Amino acid sequence: MSTANRTEQDVLQDLSDEERALLKRVLEIERARLHVRAADLTDDLVGAVKEILP
């Protein structure tokens, strides 16, 4: 599969358990850092992750 054709789901499926745990922790820290607990920022956080993933 070409890197250019990879979807978000492809990237997530290719992560190891350790990488998924790290990603989850990073997202938890980012959500806490934003001090927005009541808002659902999932789409914003996924967008930010997409920017840093190859």
C-alpha positions as CSV (number, residue, x, y, z in Angstrom):
1,M,0.0,0.0,0.0
2,S,1.4,3.4,-1.0
3,T,1.9,5.9,1.8
4,A,-0.1,8.5,-0.1
5,N,-3.1,6.2,-0.2
6,R,-3.1,5.3,3.5
7,T,-6.2,6.3,5.5
8,E,-6.3,7.2,9.1
9,Q,-7.8,3.8,9.8
10,D,-4.8,2.1,8.0
11,V,-2.4,4.1,10.2
12,L,-4.2,3.3,13.4
13,Q,-4.4,-0.4,12.5
14,D,-0.6,-0.5,11.9
15,L,0.2,0.8,15.3
16,S,1.5,-1.6,17.9
17,D,-0.2,-1.8,21.3
18,E,2.5,0.3,22.8
19,E,2.1,2.9,20.1
20,R,-1.7,3.0,20.6
21,A,-1.2,3.4,24.3
22,L,1.2,6.3,23.7
23,L,-1.1,8.0,21.3
24,K,-4.0,7.6,23.7
25,R,-1.9,9.2,26.5
26,V,-0.8,12.1,24.3
27,L,-4.4,12.8,23.4
28,E,-5.4,12.7,27.1
29,I,-2.6,15.1,28.0
30,E,-3.6,17.4,25.1
31,R,-7.2,17.4,26.2
32,A,-6.2,18.2,29.8
33,R,-3.9,20.9,28.6
34,L,-6.7,22.6,26.7
35,H,-8.7,22.7,29.9
36,V,-11.8,21.8,28.1
37,R,-13.4,18.7,29.7
38,A,-17.0,19.2,28.7
39,A,-16.4,19.7,25.0
40,D,-15.9,16.8,22.7
41,L,-12.7,17.7,20.9
42,T,-12.3,14.3,19.2
43,D,-12.4,15.7,15.7
44,D,-10.0,18.5,16.5
45,L,-7.6,16.1,18.2
46,V,-7.8,13.6,15.3
47,G,-7.1,16.5,12.9
48,A,-4.0,17.4,14.9
49,V,-2.8,13.9,14.9
50,K,-3.3,13.6,11.1
51,E,-1.0,16.6,10.7
52,I,1.9,14.8,12.4
53,L,1.4,11.3,11.1
54,P,3.2,10.4,7.9
